Amino acid sequence: MIARKTVHDVVMGYLIENLQPKEDIHLYSTLKDDLGLDSLDQTEMIMHLEQELDIVIDDDQMLDKTANVEELINLIKRRYHID
């Protein structure tokens, strides 16, 4: 039996593998300032999350309402009713 990935695992896994940040990524790391996500990075991340979590994300809605990793995870969990 394969364990289902959590939203936390998918988001953190993507950020760690694709951004290669200078510092550790924490829940309170800001997407733009701490992790340096530009608009292309954000679009690629959204596409990855949609594929991995089998959801459709409105780019503007998600990015406008999230400043850090924890807010992103919580928004996805609430809006799409995922654990």
KAZISUL-V983053 format. One record per backbone hydrogen bond with DSSP energy under -1.0 kcal/mol. NH is the residue of the N-H (numbers start at 1). CO is the residue of the C=O. If there is no record, write none. Layout:
NH_CO + NH_CO
This chain:
10_6 + 11_7 + 12_8 + 13_9 + 14_10 + 15_11 + 16_12 + 17_13 + 18_14 + 19_15 + 29_26 + 31_67 + 35_30 + 37_31 + 42_38 + 43_39 + 44_40 + 45_41 + 46_42 + 47_43 + 48_44 + 49_45 + 50_46 + 51_47 + 52_48 + 53_49 + 54_50 + 55_50 + 62_58 + 63_59 + 64_60 + 65_61 + 69_29 + 70_27 + 72_68 + 73_69 + 74_70 + 75_71 + 76_72 + 77_73 + 78_74 + 79_75 + 80_76 + 82_77
